[in-house]
Amino acid sequence: MGIQLFVPKFDVDACLDEIRECLEKGWTGMGFKTVEIEERWKEYTGLENAYYLNSSTSGLYMACDLFKAELGWDENSEIITTPLTFITTNHAIMQAGLKPVFADVDDTLCLSPDSIREKITPNTKAVMYVGMGGNTGHYDEVVSICKENNLILILDAAHMAGTRLRGEIPGKEADVVVYSFQAVKNLPTADSGMICFKDKKFDEIARKYAWLGINKDTYARTGAGGNYKWKYDVEYVGHKYHGNSVIASIALVQLKHLDEDNARRNCIAKMYSEAFAPYKDKIGTVTIPEDCQTSRHLFQIIVEDRDELLTFLNSKDIFPGVHYIDNTNYRMYSYAQGTCPNADYYSNHILSLPLHLNLTDEDVRTVIDAVIEFVTR
C-alpha cells in the first residue's frame, strides 16, 4: 500500500451502533439522524441554520441557483472566484448560468483581497471564497470587501470542518457556508455535506428545493394521519440533494472526534514544518495567519521540480497529491487563462504531502527524509 495521501479513520463500532438504530427503526432516509446531525452541527459551529445534504457539491450548486432566482441575478451576473480549487467550486457558478470571474490567490493559497477589488464590476454579485486546506487566509478583509460593495459572500468550507479564526468557527459573516463530509475530509462519511445559510428564508427554501421542490418532506409528514400526509404542493423545480440517515449516523459519530483528529493533523503538520525549516530556499510552505487555527486538511509544500519530486516519492512508495490544477486550464474556463499568475505558479509547484490519522510518526519521518533527499541531491 505504501504511504497514502489520504486514508480516513472511523470509529467503527460507534458508527455501526448508530446505523443499527436506523435499520432497527426502519428509517434510513431523510429525517431522524439527519435532523440530529443538523442540530449537533449548529451547536458545534454556532451557525443559526444547517441543512444536511448528500454532498457539498449539492450545496454549492443549490446556493448559486437559489441566490440567482431569489435575488434576480441573470446571465450577465458575475461571481468572483478562485482558479485554485476543486472543479466543483466553479462548476456551481457556471451551471447556474452565472459567470465565474477569476481573481488571483496570495501566499495563503486563498483569494487575494487586492485581486478581488480589481475584479469587481457593475455586474459583480458575489464572491466565492475557498478556505484552501482549512486556511482562513485574509477572510476578514474579504468580508469587509463584500460589505462595502454589497456583495453576497459564499464560503466554500469544504476543507474547513473544525477551522477556527481567533478561537471561533468562521462563517457567521457569510451569506452561506458549505461544508464537505466526503470520504477523505476531516469529518469523513461516505459522501455528504452541510449548507448553512445566514438568512432563515433561504434555509427554508433550500429544504424544499433539495427535495424536488416539495414543500413537505417525508419525515415532516410522518406524524400526520389519514390522507393529509399525502397532500403537499410542489413549489420549485428542484433536485434530490438531501442527505440520508445512514450516512448521517456516521457523521454524528465522527463529529465527536473532529477536534481531537484535527489536533493530530496539526501535530503532523508541525513535524513537517519544523523539519523543512532549514531548507526554506528549496521547500516553500503556505502562509497561515497567526489568528487562524486551521483544520489542516492539507499540508502543501512549494518546490521547483514538483512533478519530478512526485515521481521520486512514488518510487519510494509515498503517494502525495496536487491541490489543485489551475481551473483556467480546463476548456470551459480557458477564457481566463493567464489572468492569475500566482495561481498558475502554485498550480505547477505545490504538492500535498500525506496527512491523515493513520500515519505514524515514523511514516511522517519517512516522507520528510525522502523530500529532503530529493531537494538536496
C-alpha positions, -999 to +999 in steps of 0.1 A: +000+000+000+028+024+008+022+058+025-010+072+010-021+109+008-055+103+025-068+074+045-100+081+065-103+068+101-136+058+115-149+049+150-162+017+135-182+002+164-198+035+173-208+041+136-223+006+134-243+012+165-258+044+151-265+027+117-280-003+135-305+020+151-316+032+117-321-003+105-340-014+136-363+016+134-367+010+096-358+047+089-328+051+067-338+081+046-342+118+053-351+127+089-343+111+123-305+111+121-303+140+095-323+162+119-299+152+147-267+160+128-281+194+118-287+202+155-253+190+165-236+210+137-254+242+148-243+236+184-207+229+172-203+259+148-226+284+164-243+289+130-280+295+131-291+273+102-278+240+090-293+216+064-277+182+058-271+173+021-258+144+001-226+163-008-210+197-006-213+199-044-251+199-040-247+227-015-227+249-038-250+242-068-280+250-047-266+282-032-258+296-067-292+286-080-312+300-051-293+333-049-298+337-087-336+330-085-343+349-053-321+379-059-329+385-095-295+377-110-292+370-147-268+355-172-246+387-170-242+384-133-206+376-121-192+358-092-156+364-083-139+331-076-105+313-074-089+292-101-070+272-074-098+249-062-116+216-069-137+220-100-169+218-081-165+254-069-166+269-103-189+244-119-215+255-094-213+291-108-214+281-144-242+255-141-264+282-126-259+303-157-237+328-140-202+339-150-171+329-130-146+358-129-112+346-117-092+366-091-057+355-081-045+339-049-019+351-025+007+332-003-021+316+018-034+300-015-067+317-008-082+346-028-061+378-026-082+407-014-064+431-037-072+409-067-108+407-057-110+445-056-095+447-091-121+423-105-153+440-092-175+453-119-211+466-120-221+430-128-204+415-097-230+399-074-209+377-051-175+364-040-169+326-038-142+322-011-124+289-006-106+281+026-078+262+010-067+233+032-086+247+061-067+281+059-088+312+065-064+334+045-074+370+046-110+362+053-118+393+074-107+416+046-128+397+021-158+400+044-152+438+045-149+440+007-183+422+004-200+445+029-185+476+012-197+465-022-230+449-012-218+415-025-230+381-014-203+360+003-203+323-004-178+304+018-167+271+003-157+255+035-151+220+021-117+219+039-127+239+069-145+215+093-131+225+127-111+255+115-112+284+139-104+321+135-094+338+168-110+308+185-143+310+168-157+290+139-158+314+109-188+317+087-214+338+107-203+367+085-210+348+052-244+346+035-239+309+031-213+284+043-210+249+026-191+221+043-179+188+029-181+155+048-168+135+018-149+102+023-115+117+030-124+150+045-116+159+082-151+147+092-154+117+068-186+099+059-192+082+026-203+114+010-223+142+024-222+179+034-239+207+052-253+240+039-256+269+064-275+300+052-274+332+073-310+340+063-336+316+076-356+323+045-330+307+023-327+277+047-365+271+043-363+274+005-333+250+004-352+223+023-379+224-004-355+228-034-334+199-022-364+176-022-375+182-057-394+214-047-418+195-025-430+217+004-433+189+030-406+163+033-414+127+041-402+130+077-424+161+083-454+142+070-449+111+091-469+121+121-499+131+100-529+108+098-553+099+071-549+113+036-534+145+048-499+130+050-500+125+012-511+161+004-483+185-005-475+211-030-445+214-054-432+249-052-400+246-072-384+226-100-358+213-076-333+185-072-327+155-049-299+169-028-309+159+007-289+136+029-300+103+045-300+089+080-275+061+074-247+085+063-258+110+089-252+083+115-215+082+105-213+120+106-228+121+142-200+097+154-172+114+135-182+149+148-174+138+183-138+131+172-133+162+150-113+185+172-091+156+185-085+144+150-076+179+138-052+183+167-033+152+155-033+166+119-017+198+133+009+177+151+018+160+118+019+194+101+042+207+128+066+178+123+067+187+086+072+224+092+100+220+117+119+195+095+117+217+064+125+250+081+163+247+074+155+242+037+134+273+031+153+281-001+142+248-015+110+239+002+083+266+005+053+263+027+019+280+027+014+311+049-012+306+076-022+338+096-014+337+133-050+341+142-061+310+122-063+276+139-065+256+107-082+222+103-051+211+084-070+192+058-038+197+037-001+202+042+013+217+010+049+224+000+061+246-029+091+232-049+107+239-082+106+204-096+072+193-084+065+166-109+100+151-106+095+151-068+062+134-071+077+107-093+106+103-068+083+099-039+062+074-058+094+053-063+097+051-025+060+041-021+050+075-010+019+089-028+013+126-024-013+147-043-018+180-061-044+205-049-052+219-074-047+223-111-054+260-121-090+257-133-084+281-162-065+252-178-099+235-183-116+242-216-148+258-201-127+283-182-099+289-207-112+324-214-094+334-182-061+316-189-031+337-179-050+362-158-040+348-124-002+343-124+001+334-088-024+306-091-007+294-123+027+293-105+013+274-074-006+250-097+027+239-111+047+239-079+025+228-050+025+193-036+002+179-009+021+155+014+004+126+032-017+138+061-042+115+078-048+099+112-033+065+103+001+080+098+027+071+125+055+094+134+078+070+116+057+074+085+060+111+087+097+110+091+099+087+061+082+113+040+103+141+054+136+122+047+125+115+012+116+151+004+149+164+019+168+137+000+153+149-033+158+187-028+194+183-016+205+159-044 
